């Protein structure tokens, strides 16, 4: 087996936690989505939901620097959305969905925290050095 920064066991703790909480956040999102919206949505939207979540998790787990940045932008929107859902369910005394939406927001928030840490950014930069850098030649 090839050794390299892609192996989970040699990643810094912040990178591991960021990826683990990201996956858990998406699983909670799917749990909420499939119990509240999937029947009302066209199948294309459901497939898009699955594709985006699985894609983000996969590319962040494979240490793509661009995926980390895209993930952070998605996380910010998801956190805002789920905080609003949580407040709406709280005001309507629907505590089970409130707990699920609150948990989803918290998981994405924790993932965002770990993915924003300096050591995580440095590790992603070292693992994917070619992205964003232009090589110049004297030819």
C-alpha positions as CSV (number, residue, x, y, z in Angstrom):
1,X,0.0,0.0,0.0
2,X,1.3,3.4,-1.0
3,X,2.3,5.7,1.9
4,X,1.2,9.4,1.6
5,X,-0.8,12.2,3.1
6,X,-4.0,10.7,1.8
7,X,-4.0,8.1,4.6
8,X,-6.3,9.0,7.4
9,X,-4.0,7.7,10.2
10,X,-1.2,10.2,9.4
11,X,-3.4,13.3,9.1
12,X,-3.3,15.9,11.9
13,X,-6.2,15.6,14.3
14,X,-7.8,18.8,13.0
15,X,-8.0,17.4,9.5
16,X,-9.5,14.1,10.8
17,X,-12.0,15.8,12.9
18,X,-13.0,18.2,10.1
19,X,-13.6,15.3,7.7
20,X,-15.4,13.2,10.3
21,X,-17.7,16.1,11.4
22,X,-18.3,17.0,7.7
23,X,-19.5,13.4,6.9
24,X,-21.7,13.3,10.0
25,X,-23.2,16.7,9.1
26,X,-24.1,15.5,5.7
27,X,-25.6,12.3,7.1
28,X,-27.8,14.4,9.4
29,X,-28.7,16.6,6.5
30,X,-29.8,13.6,4.5
31,X,-31.8,12.3,7.5
32,X,-33.6,15.6,7.7
33,X,-34.0,15.9,3.9
34,X,-35.4,12.4,3.3
35,X,-37.8,12.6,6.2
36,X,-39.2,16.1,5.4
37,X,-38.6,17.0,1.7
38,X,-37.7,14.1,-0.5
39,X,-41.3,13.1,-1.3
40,X,-42.2,16.6,-2.4
41,X,-39.0,17.2,-4.5
42,X,-38.3,16.0,-8.1
43,X,-35.9,13.0,-8.2
44,X,-33.4,15.3,-9.9
45,X,-33.2,17.5,-6.8
46,X,-32.7,14.4,-4.6
47,X,-29.9,13.1,-6.9
48,X,-28.3,16.5,-6.9
49,X,-28.4,16.6,-3.0
50,X,-26.7,13.2,-3.0
51,X,-24.2,14.1,-5.6
52,X,-23.1,17.3,-4.0
53,X,-22.8,15.9,-0.5
54,X,-20.9,12.8,-1.6
55,X,-18.7,14.8,-3.9
56,X,-17.7,17.3,-1.3
57,X,-17.0,14.6,1.3
58,X,-14.9,12.6,-1.2
59,X,-12.8,15.5,-2.5
60,X,-12.2,16.9,1.0
61,X,-11.2,13.5,2.2
62,X,-8.8,13.2,-0.7
63,X,-7.2,16.5,0.4
64,X,-8.1,18.7,-2.6
65,X,-7.4,22.3,-1.6
66,X,-10.2,23.7,-3.8
67,X,-12.7,21.2,-2.3
68,X,-11.8,22.5,1.2
69,X,-12.6,26.0,0.2
70,X,-15.8,25.1,-1.6
71,X,-16.8,23.0,1.4
72,X,-16.3,26.0,3.7
73,X,-18.6,28.1,1.5
74,X,-21.3,25.4,1.4
75,X,-20.9,24.9,5.2
76,X,-21.7,28.6,5.9
77,X,-24.9,28.4,3.9
78,X,-25.9,25.1,5.4
79,X,-25.3,26.4,8.9
80,X,-27.4,29.5,8.3
81,X,-30.2,27.4,6.8
82,X,-30.3,24.9,9.6
83,X,-30.2,27.5,12.3
84,X,-33.2,29.1,10.7
85,X,-35.0,25.7,10.5
86,X,-34.1,25.0,14.2
87,X,-35.6,28.4,15.3
88,X,-38.7,27.8,13.2
89,X,-39.3,24.3,14.7
90,X,-38.6,25.7,18.2
91,X,-41.3,28.4,17.7
92,X,-43.8,25.8,16.5
93,X,-43.0,23.4,19.4
94,X,-41.8,20.7,17.0
95,X,-38.9,19.4,19.2
96,X,-37.8,16.3,17.3
97,X,-37.1,18.2,14.0
98,X,-35.6,21.0,16.1
99,X,-33.1,18.7,17.7
100,X,-32.2,17.2,14.3
101,X,-31.7,20.6,12.6
102,X,-29.8,21.9,15.6
103,X,-27.5,18.9,15.5
104,X,-27.0,19.3,11.8
105,X,-26.0,23.0,12.2
106,X,-23.7,22.1,15.1
107,X,-21.9,19.3,13.1
108,X,-21.3,21.6,10.1
109,X,-20.2,24.4,12.5
110,X,-17.6,22.1,14.2
111,X,-16.5,20.8,10.7
112,X,-16.0,24.4,9.6
113,X,-14.0,25.2,12.7
114,X,-11.6,22.4,12.1
115,X,-11.3,23.0,8.3
116,X,-10.5,26.7,9.0
117,X,-7.7,25.9,11.4
118,X,-4.2,27.0,10.3
119,X,-2.7,23.5,10.6
120,X,-5.5,22.1,8.4
121,X,-4.9,24.7,5.7
122,X,-1.2,24.0,5.8
123,X,-1.8,20.3,5.5
124,X,-4.1,20.7,2.5
125,X,-1.6,23.0,0.9
126,X,1.2,20.4,1.3
127,X,-1.0,17.6,0.1
128,X,-2.2,19.4,-3.0
129,X,0.7,21.7,-3.9
130,X,0.0,22.4,-7.5
131,X,-3.4,24.0,-7.1
132,X,-3.4,27.8,-7.5
133,X,0.3,28.1,-8.3
134,X,1.5,28.9,-11.7
135,X,4.9,27.7,-12.7
136,X,7.0,30.0,-14.8
137,X,9.7,29.0,-17.1
138,X,12.6,30.9,-18.7
139,X,12.1,29.3,-22.1
